[in-house]
């Protein structure tokens, strides 16, 4: 059985990008935080 593809809003993507650019957390930490 196939899972539905997750879709992320532009606002969500922007939030994650800005957090990654601040470099306070690693990419893996951000992924865990946002369940990516």
PyMOL Python script that loads the backbone (N, CA, C, O; Angstrom):
from pymol import cmd

cmd.read_pdbstr("""\
ATOM      1  N   UNK A   1       0.834  -1.176   0.000  1.00  0.00           N
ATOM      2  CA  UNK A   1       0.000   0.000   0.000  1.00  0.00           C
ATOM      3  C   UNK A   1       0.888   1.252   0.000  1.00  0.00           C
ATOM      4  O   UNK A   1       1.792   1.382   0.825  1.00  0.00           O
ATOM      5  N   UNK A   2       0.621   2.155  -0.924  1.00  0.00           N
ATOM      6  CA  UNK A   2       1.428   3.355  -1.057  1.00  0.00           C
ATOM      7  C   UNK A   2       1.034   4.412  -0.038  1.00  0.00           C
ATOM      8  O   UNK A   2      -0.141   4.572   0.292  1.00  0.00           O
ATOM      9  N   UNK A   3       2.034   5.129   0.452  1.00  0.00           N
ATOM     10  CA  UNK A   3       1.763   6.251   1.343  1.00  0.00           C
ATOM     11  C   UNK A   3       1.576   7.506   0.504  1.00  0.00           C
ATOM     12  O   UNK A   3       2.163   7.638  -0.570  1.00  0.00           O
ATOM     13  N   UNK A   4       0.757   8.423   0.999  1.00  0.00           N
ATOM     14  CA  UNK A   4       0.566   9.688   0.301  1.00  0.00           C
ATOM     15  C   UNK A   4       1.822  10.539   0.440  1.00  0.00           C
ATOM     16  O   UNK A   4       2.491  10.527   1.474  1.00  0.00           O
ATOM     17  N   UNK A   5       2.120  11.265  -0.605  1.00  0.00           N
ATOM     18  CA  UNK A   5       3.272  12.159  -0.577  1.00  0.00           C
ATOM     19  C   UNK A   5       2.954  13.374   0.293  1.00  0.00           C
ATOM     20  O   UNK A   5       1.891  13.983   0.175  1.00  0.00           O
ATOM     21  N   UNK A   6       3.899  13.707   1.164  1.00  0.00           N
ATOM     22  CA  UNK A   6       3.692  14.857   2.044  1.00  0.00           C
ATOM     23  C   UNK A   6       3.966  16.137   1.274  1.00  0.00           C
ATOM     24  O   UNK A   6       4.898  16.207   0.473  1.00  0.00           O
ATOM     25  N   UNK A   7       3.155  17.135   1.522  1.00  0.00           N
ATOM     26  CA  UNK A   7       3.341  18.438   0.884  1.00  0.00           C
ATOM     27  C   UNK A   7       3.554  19.479   1.964  1.00  0.00           C
ATOM     28  O   UNK A   7       2.844  19.516   2.969  1.00  0.00           O
ATOM     29  N   UNK A   8       4.543  20.319   1.737  1.00  0.00           N
ATOM     30  CA  UNK A   8       4.887  21.345   2.713  1.00  0.00           C
ATOM     31  C   UNK A   8       4.580  22.716   2.137  1.00  0.00           C
ATOM     32  O   UNK A   8       4.877  22.994   0.975  1.00  0.00           O
ATOM     33  N   UNK A   9       3.986  23.566   2.954  1.00  0.00           N
ATOM     34  CA  UNK A   9       3.632  24.913   2.507  1.00  0.00           C
ATOM     35  C   UNK A   9       4.896  25.754   2.331  1.00  0.00           C
ATOM     36  O   UNK A   9       5.956  25.437   2.870  1.00  0.00           O
ATOM     37  N   UNK A  10       4.756  26.809   1.580  1.00  0.00           N
ATOM     38  CA  UNK A  10       5.873  27.726   1.358  1.00  0.00           C
ATOM     39  C   UNK A  10       6.320  28.347   2.671  1.00  0.00           C
ATOM     40  O   UNK A  10       7.516  28.529   2.899  1.00  0.00           O
ATOM     41  N   UNK A  11       5.371  28.672   3.527  1.00  0.00           N
ATOM     42  CA  UNK A  11       5.710  29.265   4.827  1.00  0.00           C
ATOM     43  C   UNK A  11       6.527  28.302   5.676  1.00  0.00           C
ATOM     44  O   UNK A  11       7.479  28.709   6.342  1.00  0.00           O
ATOM     45  N   UNK A  12       6.156  27.020   5.652  1.00  0.00           N
ATOM     46  CA  UNK A  12       6.885  26.015   6.420  1.00  0.00           C
ATOM     47  C   UNK A  12       8.312  25.882   5.886  1.00  0.00           C
ATOM     48  O   UNK A  12       9.267  25.829   6.661  1.00  0.00           O
ATOM     49  N   UNK A  13       8.450  25.830   4.563  1.00  0.00           N
ATOM     50  CA  UNK A  13       9.773  25.708   3.952  1.00  0.00           C
ATOM     51  C   UNK A  13      10.654  26.899   4.320  1.00  0.00           C
ATOM     52  O   UNK A  13      11.832  26.737   4.638  1.00  0.00           O
ATOM     53  N   UNK A  14      10.070  28.097   4.272  1.00  0.00           N
ATOM     54  CA  UNK A  14      10.818  29.302   4.608  1.00  0.00           C
ATOM     55  C   UNK A  14      11.287  29.264   6.060  1.00  0.00           C
ATOM     56  O   UNK A  14      12.420  29.639   6.363  1.00  0.00           O
ATOM     57  N   UNK A  15      10.423  28.815   6.943  1.00  0.00           N
ATOM     58  CA  UNK A  15      10.759  28.720   8.365  1.00  0.00           C
ATOM     59  C   UNK A  15      11.950  27.782   8.571  1.00  0.00           C
ATOM     60  O   UNK A  15      12.879  28.104   9.313  1.00  0.00           O
ATOM     61  N   UNK A  16      11.918  26.624   7.915  1.00  0.00           N
ATOM     62  CA  UNK A  16      12.997  25.645   8.064  1.00  0.00           C
ATOM     63  C   UNK A  16      14.298  26.185   7.467  1.00  0.00           C
ATOM     64  O   UNK A  16      15.369  26.010   8.048  1.00  0.00           O
ATOM     65  N   UNK A  17      14.206  26.834   6.317  1.00  0.00           N
ATOM     66  CA  UNK A  17      15.398  27.399   5.674  1.00  0.00           C
ATOM     67  C   UNK A  17      16.037  28.462   6.556  1.00  0.00           C
ATOM     68  O   UNK A  17      17.255  28.469   6.739  1.00  0.00           O
ATOM     69  N   UNK A  18      15.224  29.356   7.102  1.00  0.00           N
ATOM     70  CA  UNK A  18      15.769  30.409   7.961  1.00  0.00           C
ATOM     71  C   UNK A  18      16.422  29.831   9.210  1.00  0.00           C
ATOM     72  O   UNK A  18      17.445  30.337   9.671  1.00  0.00           O
ATOM     73  N   UNK A  19      15.839  28.785   9.749  1.00  0.00           N
ATOM     74  CA  UNK A  19      16.439  28.135  10.921  1.00  0.00           C
ATOM     75  C   UNK A  19      17.768  27.489  10.554  1.00  0.00           C
ATOM     76  O   UNK A  19      18.717  27.535  11.338  1.00  0.00           O
ATOM     77  N   UNK A  20      17.845  26.889   9.375  1.00  0.00           N
ATOM     78  CA  UNK A  20      19.088  26.229   8.972  1.00  0.00           C
ATOM     79  C   UNK A  20      20.192  27.252   8.705  1.00  0.00           C
ATOM     80  O   UNK A  20      21.366  26.984   8.962  1.00  0.00           O
ATOM     81  N   UNK A  21      19.815  28.416   8.192  1.00  0.00           N
ATOM     82  CA  UNK A  21      20.812  29.452   7.922  1.00  0.00           C
ATOM     83  C   UNK A  21      21.364  30.067   9.202  1.00  0.00           C
ATOM     84  O   UNK A  21      22.491  30.562   9.215  1.00  0.00           O
ATOM     85  N   UNK A  22      20.584  30.040  10.272  1.00  0.00           N
ATOM     86  CA  UNK A  22      21.066  30.592  11.537  1.00  0.00           C
ATOM     87  C   UNK A  22      22.158  29.708  12.143  1.00  0.00           C
ATOM     88  O   UNK A  22      22.919  30.157  13.000  1.00  0.00           O
ATOM     89  N   UNK A  23      22.231  28.452  11.695  1.00  0.00           N
ATOM     90  CA  UNK A  23      23.267  27.485  12.087  1.00  0.00           C
ATOM     91  C   UNK A  23      23.327  27.227  13.588  1.00  0.00           C
ATOM     92  O   UNK A  23      24.386  26.893  14.120  1.00  0.00           O
ATOM     93  N   UNK A  24      22.217  27.376  14.260  1.00  0.00           N
ATOM     94  CA  UNK A  24      22.194  27.057  15.692  1.00  0.00           C
ATOM     95  C   UNK A  24      21.996  25.562  15.904  1.00  0.00           C
ATOM     96  O   UNK A  24      22.364  25.017  16.945  1.00  0.00           O
ATOM     97  N   UNK A  25      21.410  24.905  14.904  1.00  0.00           N
ATOM     98  CA  UNK A  25      21.184  23.464  14.978  1.00  0.00           C
ATOM     99  C   UNK A  25      21.686  22.827  13.693  1.00  0.00           C
ATOM    100  O   UNK A  25      21.731  23.470  12.644  1.00  0.00           O
ATOM    101  N   UNK A  26      22.063  21.558  13.785  1.00  0.00           N
ATOM    102  CA  UNK A  26      22.501  20.848  12.588  1.00  0.00           C
ATOM    103  C   UNK A  26      21.281  20.478  11.745  1.00  0.00           C
ATOM    104  O   UNK A  26      20.142  20.563  12.205  1.00  0.00           O
ATOM    105  N   UNK A  27      21.538  20.073  10.521  1.00  0.00           N
ATOM    106  CA  UNK A  27      20.458  19.691   9.612  1.00  0.00           C
ATOM    107  C   UNK A  27      19.684  18.506  10.183  1.00  0.00           C
ATOM    108  O   UNK A  27      18.457  18.463  10.092  1.00  0.00           O
ATOM    109  N   UNK A  28      20.393  17.550  10.768  1.00  0.00           N
ATOM    110  CA  UNK A  28      19.706  16.385  11.329  1.00  0.00           C
ATOM    111  C   UNK A  28      18.824  16.772  12.516  1.00  0.00           C
ATOM    112  O   UNK A  28      17.743  16.210  12.693  1.00  0.00           O
ATOM    113  N   UNK A  29      19.272  17.717  13.320  1.00  0.00           N
ATOM    114  CA  UNK A  29      18.456  18.180  14.446  1.00  0.00           C
ATOM    115  C   UNK A  29      17.197  18.885  13.951  1.00  0.00           C
ATOM    116  O   UNK A  29      16.117  18.703  14.513  1.00  0.00           O
ATOM    117  N   UNK A  30      17.339  19.692  12.895  1.00  0.00           N
ATOM    118  CA  UNK A  30      16.177  20.372  12.324  1.00  0.00           C
ATOM    119  C   UNK A  30      15.188  19.361  11.746  1.00  0.00           C
ATOM    120  O   UNK A  30      13.976  19.508  11.899  1.00  0.00           O
ATOM    121  N   UNK A  31      15.714  18.344  11.088  1.00  0.00           N
ATOM    122  CA  UNK A  31      14.849  17.323  10.495  1.00  0.00           C
ATOM    123  C   UNK A  31      14.052  16.600  11.577  1.00  0.00           C
ATOM    124  O   UNK A  31      12.863  16.334  11.402  1.00  0.00           O
ATOM    125  N   UNK A  32      14.694  16.288  12.677  1.00  0.00           N
ATOM    126  CA  UNK A  32      13.985  15.633  13.780  1.00  0.00           C
ATOM    127  C   UNK A  32      12.941  16.560  14.382  1.00  0.00           C
ATOM    128  O   UNK A  32      11.829  16.131  14.692  1.00  0.00           O
ATOM    129  N   UNK A  33      13.291  17.811  14.545  1.00  0.00           N
ATOM    130  CA  UNK A  33      12.386  18.787  15.147  1.00  0.00           C
ATOM    131  C   UNK A  33      11.117  18.946  14.317  1.00  0.00           C
ATOM    132  O   UNK A  33      10.017  19.039  14.861  1.00  0.00           O
ATOM    133  N   UNK A  34      11.280  18.977  12.995  1.00  0.00           N
ATOM    134  CA  UNK A  34      10.149  19.209  12.100  1.00  0.00           C
ATOM    135  C   UNK A  34       9.590  17.918  11.496  1.00  0.00           C
ATOM    136  O   UNK A  34       8.712  17.958  10.634  1.00  0.00           O
ATOM    137  N   UNK A  35      10.106  16.777  11.953  1.00  0.00           N
ATOM    138  CA  UNK A  35       9.645  15.458  11.496  1.00  0.00           C
ATOM    139  C   UNK A  35       9.746  15.307   9.981  1.00  0.00           C
ATOM    140  O   UNK A  35       8.786  14.932   9.307  1.00  0.00           O
ATOM    141  N   UNK A  36      10.934  15.611   9.468  1.00  0.00           N
ATOM    142  CA  UNK A  36      11.192  15.482   8.027  1.00  0.00           C
ATOM    143  C   UNK A  36      11.914  14.189   7.738  1.00  0.00           C
ATOM    144  O   UNK A  36      12.220  13.898   6.582  1.00  0.00           O
TER     145      UNK A  36
END
""", "prot")
cmd.dss("prot")
cmd.show_as("cartoon", "prot")
cmd.util.cbc("prot")
cmd.orient("prot")
